[in-house]
Amino acid sequence: MAEAADIQEIVPSPARRWLRRTASLVIGAPLVAALLVGTAAPSALAGGTNRTPTGSETVKVSLDTIAPSAPVKGDTLSVSGTVTNRGKETITQAEVDLRVGPKLYGRKSIDDAAKRTGYVPGTDPAPLGGKYTVRFAKLPAGISQDFTLSVPVDKLGLGDDGVYQLGVSLSGQTTRARYDHVLGIQRTFLPWQEEQRDSRTKITYLWPLIASPHVTAETGSDDQQTPVFADDELAAELAPGGRLEQLVSLGSQLPVTWVIDPDLLSSVDAMAARNYRVKSGDTTVAGKNQAVAKKWLASLEAAVSDGKVIALPFGDPDLASIAHRGKNVSGTLSHLQTATEVAGTTVETILHVKPSTDFAWPIDGAIDPSIVDVATSAGAHNVIARSDSLQETDALPYTPTAARPIGGGTTAVVSDARLSTAFQGNMSTAGSSTLAVQKFLAQTLALAEQDTDTERSIVVAPQRMPTVAQAQSMAGALHALDDERWTQPLGLVDAAEAKPDADATTSVPGSSQYPKKLRSQELPTQAFQDIKSTQVSLNDFQVILTHPERVVTPFGNAINRSMSTSWRGKPLKAQQYRDSVRTYLQGLVNEVQLISKSDVTLSGRSATIPVTVQNRLLQGVDHLVLRLKSENATRLKLNNGGAVAEQPIRIGGGHSQSVKFDAAANVNGQVQMTAQLYTEDGTPYGEEMTFTVKVSELTPTVLLVIAGGLLLLVLAGIRMYTHRKRANAGGAAGDNGSEPEQPSDPTPDTGPESGAPSGPGEKVER
């Protein structure tokens, strides 16, 4: 056979060629088995961790392109790819062949075929052979070679419409096996539908536009409240080639239903319309991607002009986490209600299209009764589930239509699990993408081939945040259905209103059947406790503000983001985001505070005690009450003669106010005073402030003693002055020659005139 392949002028017939290859394989099978056992033994002894590929796994065959993906009569099928020798020996007389068939019946047969690895004689079909091969004289170990096989469709041997297995194999010889044998094979599927079917399956493909939260609760002080972003990573997704840019660019050419998180629109709109800021350490810097944001919004607005738009609740709250961990924490369900209410207006304001807000989409379409209850509590009447959650019984031989009633006026729109998960893997290589596209097309044709006269609608709900490669693969598969030979597009709203299949299951699985992996990724109960604590603080804060809307809106949105489905698998980042919201709010609350006082000394029976309230916010505060309390009303009473006095507080932004309280002292000593701000409903606001008043009151008895003492001092002074004056007068007379005064002489009854006041008892004659 090898000689015949190398001598171009001698070309054996396909039938004879097949017989000769089959005979060689049958004769050589025992020898091959022995060789495989021999080569595998050393690996087994070593633990088998780095086993060198052998047998039909020696060569890796990658199928990079299959064009067209679903050929019609008259086409030429082109298959391109790469073969790589992963063994340790050089392969000689290598030949790449195309193997077509057999036809596969049913969706399960496609699943089974996709799981097969390695070459199985008698199961895998014979190669086409002849001129539809690619030959390599040798393929050294570790070396790759590209190939392209081009075959007219009429040479493929396709029969009736349906799904055919398509394989590409490499055969050759090695030093240990000097005969032609299959060393590598890759299988895929070839949908074959010559003309448009009379009955086509309606396909609803959801195209999600969802991103992780990037906007903080912080805003600027300007009138527009410039938003502050935690980072500028969203710009990279919006830029040409970025994930979100590709989703819009690809989706604009496809018949899809857009599923949008309004928070994403709000964030991009904030970037485009204002001079947004980005956090950088302890400060913020100006964002520089306004143009990118504007272009993306314009492209999206044009893409969704047909109106097939579903708005998720703002922030895409994690419905399963709320149902399992958060619904019993007061206030949680009200957040979901608020997120739903703002969703429609946000989308309509930015994209100028009215979306449907009547759909809830739990993660991976997994549901249980509690998830359905939470999903519908905010007003949604349709829950997007998935068929591996709401499973059919084996008695139903076909895939039923997506819509089905599950009670309480709620419709479960059950997406197809096979199609919805078709592109979840790594699509970054051409080989993996091609295989995924071909399998997706095969499954859709198998759906159409199912034995039922009922016209059905099938919903595809892919992963929430597909990568660029995944989105490109998804788009490639949908473009292959453009000619609508066996499918036709349908919007999600219409799919939800389709007539349900009477035999389809409508029983919601119990809580015990919820996937453990998904449950392990849920937000913890503590997360909802944190959110509740933040909401309580926000409620207490907003009532004192003259413009509460400047705080309520950004913090309300941040709280919704704290419940986002995108936090799954990222518990640390989720906690950090919640902490940042709570910390920033507490910082604002603390901007309205009492200024600390030193101890006060109070002299006298009455005085005024000042207490200063500071408002460092940029807006005014009102509806506050300052309450001052004396811990000892017997010693020190306030305004009304009691232990407590209150005064209303109203302060402009950036100002302070000194509030004065009248006090009356009764007894000397120290009195502990406590000042506390309250909202008008009596809720304490901020920290209390304490200080000490020292009372030193002067009683009437003390004053009388002091007055008596002063009087005695005055009398003593006058007497001393009089005696000194008389002594001075006697001395002057002796000097003028008068007789000295004798002790027995009487005191003179007159004296020189003096301007000084006369002493008491002193007789003065003028």
HELIX and SHEET records of a PDB file:
HELIX    1   1 ALA A    2  ASP A    6  1                                   5    
HELIX    2   2 PRO A   14  LEU A   45  1                                  32    
HELIX    3   3 ARG A  107  LYS A  115  1                                   9    
HELIX    4   4 VAL A  153  LYS A  155  5                                   3    
HELIX    5   5 GLU A  233  LEU A  238  1                                   6    
HELIX    6   6 ARG A  243  GLY A  251  1                                   9    
HELIX    7   7 PRO A  262  ALA A  273  1                                  12    
HELIX    8   8 GLN A  290  ALA A  303  1                                  14    
HELIX    9   9 LEU A  319  SER A  321  1                                   3    
HELIX   10  10 ILE A  322  GLY A  326  3                                   5    
HELIX   11  11 THR A  332  LEU A  351  1                                  20    
HELIX   12  12 ILE A  363  GLY A  365  5                                   3    
HELIX   13  13 PRO A  369  SER A  377  1                                   9    
HELIX   14  14 ALA A  417  SER A  420  1                                   4    
HELIX   15  15 ALA A  430  GLU A  449  1                                  20    
HELIX   16  16 VAL A  468  HIS A  479  1                                  12    
HELIX   17  17 LEU A  492  ALA A  496  1                                   5    
HELIX   18  18 SER A  511  GLN A  513  5                                   3    
HELIX   19  19 LYS A  516  SER A  520  1                                   5    
HELIX   20  20 THR A  525  GLN A  542  1                                  18    
HELIX   21  21 GLU A  549  ARG A  561  1                                  13    
HELIX   22  22 THR A  565  TRP A  567  5                                   3    
HELIX   23  23 PRO A  571  VAL A  589  1                                  19    
HELIX   24  24 PRO A  700  GLY A  734  1                                  35    
SHEET    1   A 3 VAL A  59  ALA A  67  0                                        
SHEET    2   A 3 THR A  76  ASN A  85 -1                                        
SHEET    3   A 3 SER A 144  PRO A 152 -1                                        
SHEET    1   B 4 THR A 133  LEU A 139  0                                        
SHEET    2   B 4 ILE A  91  LEU A 104 -1                                        
SHEET    3   B 4 GLY A 162  GLN A 173 -1                                        
SHEET    4   B 4 HIS A 181  TRP A 192 -1                                        
SHEET    1   C 4 VAL A 309  ALA A 311  0                                        
SHEET    2   C 4 THR A 257  ILE A 260  1                                        
SHEET    3   C 4 THR A 201  LEU A 209  1                                        
SHEET    4   C 4 SER A 457  VAL A 460  1                                        
SHEET    1   D 4 VAL A 309  ALA A 311  0                                        
SHEET    2   D 4 THR A 257  ILE A 260  1                                        
SHEET    3   D 4 THR A 201  LEU A 209  1                                        
SHEET    4   D 4 THR A 487  PRO A 489  1                                        
SHEET    1   E 4 VAL A 215  THR A 219  0                                        
SHEET    2   E 4 PRO A 227  PHE A 229 -1                                        
SHEET    3   E 4 ARG A 277  SER A 280  1                                        
SHEET    4   E 4 THR A 283  ALA A 286 -1                                        
SHEET    1   F 4 PHE A 359  ALA A 360  0                                        
SHEET    2   F 4 ASN A 382  ARG A 386  1                                        
SHEET    3   F 4 THR A 411  SER A 415  1                                        
SHEET    4   F 4 ALA A 403  PRO A 405 -1                                        
SHEET    1   G 4 VAL A 592  LEU A 594  0                                        
SHEET    2   G 4 SER A 606  ASN A 615 -1                                        
SHEET    3   G 4 HIS A 655  ALA A 665 -1                                        
SHEET    4   G 4 LEU A 636  LEU A 638 -1                                        
SHEET    1   H 5 VAL A 600  LEU A 602  0                                        
SHEET    2   H 5 PRO A 684  VAL A 695  1                                        
SHEET    3   H 5 GLY A 669  THR A 679 -1                                        
SHEET    4   H 5 VAL A 621  SER A 630 -1                                        
SHEET    5   H 5 VAL A 644  ILE A 651 -1                                        
END                                                                             
